Amino acid sequence: MKSLIRLIKRILSGMKLKRLDSKDIPNNKNEIRLFLIVRNESLRLPYFFKYYKKLGVVRFFVVDNNSTDDTVKFLLKQKNTHVFETKERFDRQAERIDYMLHRYGVGYWCVVVDADEFLRYPHSEKINLKQISKFLDGKEYDALHCLLLDMYSNKPLRLTYYKKGSNPLLVTHYFDLDSHVKYKDFIEGSGRCKFKGGFRDRVFGLSSASLSKYPLIKFKKKMYILWGAHQIEGASVSKIEGVVLHFKFFSDFILRISEEAKREEHWNNAKQYKIYNSKTRKDSSVNFYYSKSTRFKDNNQLIRLGIMKTSKEFESYVKNCEK
């Protein structure tokens, strides 16, 4: 019954998508594909595309949900980018992603992220997505688990300015090392959410905030991604783990959360956004930095801290790739 309901939702979601480009979509299983749903992300997209192209993404599939800025204009100019639009509520993105992956992602290694999320894995500065995918294929894994790591600055939020096209780490380079906690009933390799809380619990009291992501998957017809890739069903999850650096907290966040709190189109009538909005309205000089904030250095730092996980086999594989 659950599968039938999902099939119906997928079909209905696909019927409500309108494709805006006419570019050819080749059947090349060797290319890495990225799937994204956006609304008013013209500030973040230039660097987002630069980052993921360098990491090895060849083709982008983007669904725009009622943007009022230059998001669509930017997307239509990008090479190997296929743009769709929908007028449905934003909180129905699970069905949209499910449709897009079944239509364009079956048999491909796919990246599933938001516009403010940047995937890193052990040695991602040395090996690209195609190379790590080859390793995962050899071990018969088809999903990578990552900790969602919220990044912030040591300045008040309203003074945390981001310049379009620049590396967001230049502005928000701190994270909480020990605020996230592991779900007590989590089973390794289950595809469920492993971590919760984190920075958003410390600052906003959101103890149930999901901090697991499954952003890299080799998609199969029987797979299903839940809650914005916080969980995945039908996947064999790698023992190697990465991170998704999350760059939500720039100065524009203040206006964005005010609008989204009113629209009530995010999960649970935008409950989280209403909490964000209430906190920032009460304290216009809110600063997320505190005594235990950790400054980001590089991937090796995250491995040493235990945030990323590698293995002897993977380390050996990386060395061979460098030869």
Summary of the structure (lengths in Angstrom):
residues: 323
radius of gyration: 19.0
end to end distance: 51.1
largest distance: 55.6
contacts: 999
relative contact order: 0.15
helix: 35%
strand: 24%
